[in-house]
Amino acid sequence: MRWLKRIFDFYLDASVHVALAVVGLMQVTVYFLDVEANAHLLYFVFFSTIACYNFVKYGVEAEKYILVANRYHKNIQFASFIALGIAAYHAYFFSWDVWIAFAVLMGLTALYALPVLPSAKNLRSLGGFKIFPVALVWAGTTVILPVIAVEEALSWDVWIECTQRFVLVLILMIPFEIRDLKYDAAALKTIPQRYGVSTTLVIGGIAALIFFLLSFLKDHLAPVEIWAKAALFAVLCVLMLVTKKEQSTYFSSFWIEGIPILWWGLVWYLEG
């Protein structure tokens, strides 16, 4: 059974799991905003997420990413380049509006990962600012891009959904922030570093309530959406109760990152 564990670890380490999570949130957007799914965009986001996340995780410096000595990381690198090639093929079919929106999101990603700021290495190392660019990119990718891709208007409901997605990603990042307390430099000034674990979890619970209540600001709110977001609100509250500083190996990397996939499945079930 050791080979199964190796496959599972590669699935996580090569960012396939997180790519499925992103696609899952895009599909949720399609259901809630009643827009048509753009197949090229879905494939593009899935494969580009694999490439981008692996680049951020395993070497934001080109030399470190290209000159890889470790065999395991070479395999991840190879998978990343294949994913990037497939993403490039699907990007060919984009409209100019999608390209512009994608360029803005890529710019935010570059600011987060690359040393382009004079006062800090990147946004990730800027004190107190670590998680917000990530949440913004996820919200833009999973809400704004699917709407623009099918040439729908960025209505009030779209912006409410985008705000909810931003809040959701911030909440889902809390377990990662708490897990990384032992590794993060004090200069990062993350929420757990500033306020402690207990207070951070309370903040997460309040944010989960805000996430749910924002639903009722929408002009069009179907019963399925209410039930789906109520269920996710309950999951997020439980998450704040069970998150600890010392976590099991797969708690954040599999279970937390799998919550969007679980939510996608729930929405699909309720829609059916």
C-alpha positions as CSV (number, residue, x, y, z in Angstrom):
1,M,0.0,0.0,0.0
2,R,3.0,2.3,0.1
3,W,2.6,3.1,-3.6
4,L,-0.9,4.4,-2.9
5,K,0.5,6.8,-0.3
6,R,3.2,8.0,-2.8
7,I,0.5,8.7,-5.4
8,F,-1.7,10.5,-2.8
9,D,1.3,12.6,-1.6
10,F,2.1,13.5,-5.2
11,Y,-1.5,14.4,-5.8
12,L,-1.2,16.9,-2.9
13,D,2.3,18.1,-3.4
14,A,1.8,18.7,-7.2
15,S,-1.2,21.0,-6.3
16,V,-3.8,18.8,-8.1
17,H,-6.0,18.9,-5.0
18,V,-5.9,22.7,-4.8
19,A,-6.6,23.0,-8.5
20,L,-9.7,20.9,-8.1
21,A,-10.7,23.2,-5.2
22,V,-10.4,26.2,-7.5
23,V,-12.5,24.6,-10.2
24,G,-15.0,23.5,-7.7
25,L,-15.5,27.1,-6.6
26,M,-15.9,28.1,-10.2
27,Q,-18.6,25.6,-10.7
28,V,-20.4,26.8,-7.6
29,T,-20.3,30.3,-9.2
30,V,-21.9,28.9,-12.3
31,Y,-24.8,27.4,-10.2
32,F,-25.4,30.4,-8.0
33,L,-25.2,33.1,-10.7
34,D,-26.9,31.0,-13.3
35,V,-24.2,31.5,-16.0
36,E,-23.0,29.1,-18.6
37,A,-19.8,27.3,-17.8
38,N,-16.9,28.1,-20.2
39,A,-15.1,24.8,-20.7
40,H,-11.8,26.4,-21.9
41,L,-11.7,28.6,-18.8
42,L,-12.3,25.6,-16.5
43,Y,-9.5,23.6,-18.1
44,F,-7.2,26.6,-18.2
45,V,-7.7,27.5,-14.5
46,F,-7.3,23.9,-13.4
47,F,-3.9,23.4,-15.2
48,S,-2.6,26.9,-14.7
49,T,-3.3,26.6,-10.9
50,I,-1.1,23.5,-10.9
51,A,1.7,25.3,-12.6
52,C,1.4,28.6,-10.6
53,Y,1.0,26.9,-7.2
54,N,4.0,24.7,-7.8
55,F,6.1,27.7,-8.9
56,V,5.1,29.6,-5.7
57,K,5.7,26.5,-3.4
58,Y,8.9,25.1,-4.9
59,G,10.9,28.1,-6.0
60,V,9.9,31.6,-6.9
61,E,13.5,32.2,-8.0
62,A,13.9,30.9,-11.6
63,E,17.3,29.3,-10.9
64,K,15.9,27.2,-8.0
65,Y,12.8,26.2,-10.1
66,I,14.7,25.2,-13.2
67,L,17.8,23.6,-11.7
68,V,16.1,21.0,-9.6
69,A,18.3,18.2,-8.1
70,N,15.7,16.2,-6.2
71,R,14.0,13.4,-8.3
72,Y,10.6,13.9,-6.6
73,H,10.6,17.6,-7.3
74,K,11.7,17.0,-10.9
75,N,8.6,14.9,-11.3
76,I,6.5,17.8,-9.9
77,Q,8.4,20.2,-12.2
78,F,7.7,18.0,-15.2
79,A,4.0,17.8,-14.4
80,S,4.0,21.6,-13.9
81,F,5.4,22.2,-17.4
82,I,2.9,19.8,-19.0
83,A,0.1,21.6,-17.1
84,L,1.4,25.0,-18.3
85,G,1.4,23.8,-21.9
86,I,-2.2,22.6,-21.7
87,A,-3.3,25.8,-20.0
88,A,-1.6,27.8,-22.8
89,Y,-3.7,25.9,-25.4
90,H,-7.0,26.7,-23.7
91,A,-6.0,30.3,-23.2
92,Y,-5.9,30.7,-27.0
93,F,-9.7,30.7,-27.0
94,F,-10.1,33.6,-24.5
95,S,-11.6,37.0,-25.3
96,W,-9.7,40.2,-24.7
97,D,-11.8,40.9,-21.6
98,V,-10.8,37.6,-20.1
99,W,-7.1,38.2,-20.9
100,I,-7.2,41.6,-19.2
101,A,-8.9,40.2,-16.1
102,F,-6.4,37.3,-16.0
103,A,-3.5,39.7,-16.5
104,V,-4.6,41.7,-13.4
105,L,-4.9,38.5,-11.4
106,M,-1.5,37.3,-12.5
107,G,0.0,40.7,-11.6
108,L,-1.3,40.2,-8.0
109,T,0.1,36.7,-8.0
110,A,3.5,38.0,-9.1
111,L,3.4,40.7,-6.4
112,Y,2.7,38.0,-3.9
113,A,5.5,35.7,-4.9
114,L,8.2,37.7,-6.6
115,P,10.7,40.2,-5.0
116,V,9.4,43.3,-6.8
117,L,8.7,45.6,-3.8
118,P,11.5,48.0,-2.6
119,S,10.5,47.7,1.1
120,A,9.8,44.0,1.2
121,K,10.7,40.9,-0.8
122,N,7.1,40.5,-1.9
123,L,3.5,40.9,-0.6
124,R,3.8,37.6,1.1
125,S,6.6,39.0,3.3
126,L,4.8,42.3,3.9
127,G,3.8,42.5,7.6
128,G,0.1,41.8,8.2
129,F,-0.7,41.4,4.4
130,K,0.1,37.8,3.7
131,I,-3.4,36.3,3.2
132,F,-5.3,39.2,1.5
133,P,-3.7,38.9,-2.0
134,V,-4.4,35.2,-2.0
135,A,-8.0,35.7,-1.1
136,L,-8.4,38.4,-3.7
137,V,-6.9,36.2,-6.5
138,W,-9.1,33.3,-5.6
139,A,-12.2,35.5,-5.5
140,G,-11.4,37.1,-8.9
141,T,-10.5,33.7,-10.5
142,T,-13.6,31.8,-9.2
143,V,-16.2,34.5,-9.5
144,I,-15.2,37.3,-11.9
145,L,-13.5,35.2,-14.6
146,P,-16.4,32.8,-15.1
147,V,-18.8,35.8,-15.5
148,I,-16.6,37.7,-17.9
149,A,-15.8,34.6,-20.0
150,V,-19.5,34.3,-20.9
151,E,-19.9,38.0,-21.4
152,E,-22.3,38.5,-18.6
153,A,-22.6,41.8,-16.7
154,L,-20.8,42.3,-13.4
155,S,-24.0,42.8,-11.5
156,W,-24.7,43.5,-7.8
157,D,-25.1,39.8,-7.2
158,V,-21.7,39.1,-8.8
159,W,-20.0,41.5,-6.5
160,I,-21.8,40.1,-3.4
161,E,-20.7,36.6,-4.5
162,C,-17.1,37.9,-5.0
163,T,-17.1,39.4,-1.5
164,Q,-18.4,36.2,0.0
165,R,-15.7,34.2,-1.8
166,F,-13.0,36.6,-0.6
167,V,-14.3,36.1,3.0
168,L,-14.5,32.3,2.5
169,V,-10.9,32.0,1.4
170,L,-9.7,34.2,4.3
171,I,-11.5,31.8,6.7
172,L,-10.0,28.7,5.0
173,M,-6.5,30.1,5.3
174,I,-6.8,30.5,9.1
175,P,-5.8,26.8,9.8
176,F,-2.8,27.3,7.5
177,E,-1.8,30.5,9.3
178,I,-2.1,28.7,12.7
179,R,-0.1,25.6,11.4
180,D,2.7,27.9,10.1
181,L,3.1,29.8,13.4
182,K,6.2,27.7,14.2
183,Y,7.7,28.6,10.8
184,D,6.6,32.2,10.1
185,A,9.0,35.0,10.9
186,A,7.7,37.5,13.5
187,A,7.9,40.3,10.9
188,L,5.0,38.7,9.0
189,K,2.6,39.8,11.7
190,T,0.0,37.2,10.7
191,I,-3.4,37.2,12.5
192,P,-2.4,34.4,14.9
193,Q,0.8,36.2,15.6
194,R,-1.0,39.4,16.4
195,Y,-4.0,38.1,18.4
196,G,-3.2,34.5,19.4
197,V,-4.8,31.2,18.3
198,S,-8.0,31.5,20.3
199,T,-8.8,35.0,19.2
200,T,-8.0,34.2,15.6
201,L,-10.5,31.3,15.7
202,V,-13.2,33.6,17.1
203,I,-12.5,36.0,14.3
204,G,-12.9,33.1,11.9
205,G,-16.2,32.2,13.4
206,I,-17.4,35.8,13.1
207,A,-16.2,35.9,9.5
208,A,-18.2,32.7,8.8
209,L,-21.3,34.4,10.0
210,I,-20.6,37.4,7.8
211,F,-20.1,35.1,4.9
212,F,-23.5,33.5,5.4
213,L,-25.4,36.8,6.1
214,L,-24.0,38.4,3.0
215,S,-26.2,36.0,1.0
216,F,-29.3,37.9,1.9
217,L,-28.0,41.1,0.3
218,K,-28.5,39.4,-3.1
219,D,-31.2,40.4,-5.5
220,H,-31.8,36.8,-6.5
221,L,-31.4,34.1,-3.9
222,A,-32.6,30.6,-4.6
223,P,-33.4,28.1,-1.8
224,V,-30.6,25.8,-3.0
225,E,-28.1,28.6,-2.4
226,I,-29.4,29.3,1.1
227,W,-29.2,25.7,2.1
228,A,-25.8,25.2,0.5
229,K,-24.3,28.3,2.2
230,A,-25.9,27.4,5.5
231,A,-24.3,24.0,5.3
232,L,-20.9,25.6,4.5
233,F,-21.4,28.0,7.4
234,A,-21.9,25.0,9.7
235,V,-18.7,23.4,8.4
236,L,-16.7,26.5,8.8
237,C,-17.9,26.9,12.5
238,V,-16.9,23.3,13.2
239,L,-13.6,24.0,11.5
240,M,-12.9,26.9,13.9
241,L,-13.7,24.5,16.8
242,V,-11.3,21.7,15.7
243,T,-8.4,23.7,14.4
244,K,-5.3,23.4,16.6
245,K,-1.8,24.7,16.5
246,E,-0.5,21.1,16.3
247,Q,-2.1,19.5,13.3
248,S,-2.0,16.1,11.7
249,T,-0.1,15.7,8.4
250,Y,-3.1,16.0,6.1
251,F,-5.4,18.3,8.2
252,S,-4.7,21.5,6.2
253,S,-3.3,20.1,3.0
254,F,-6.1,17.7,2.3
255,W,-9.1,18.3,4.5
256,I,-9.1,22.1,4.5
257,E,-8.3,22.4,0.9
258,G,-11.0,19.8,0.2
259,I,-13.8,21.9,1.7
260,P,-14.5,23.7,-1.7
261,I,-14.6,20.3,-3.4
262,L,-17.1,19.0,-0.8
263,W,-19.2,22.2,-1.2
264,W,-19.2,21.7,-5.0
265,G,-20.5,18.2,-4.5
266,L,-23.2,19.4,-2.1
267,V,-24.3,22.1,-4.5
268,W,-24.4,19.6,-7.4
269,Y,-26.4,17.2,-5.2
270,L,-28.9,19.9,-4.2
271,E,-29.2,21.1,-7.8
272,G,-30.0,17.6,-9.0
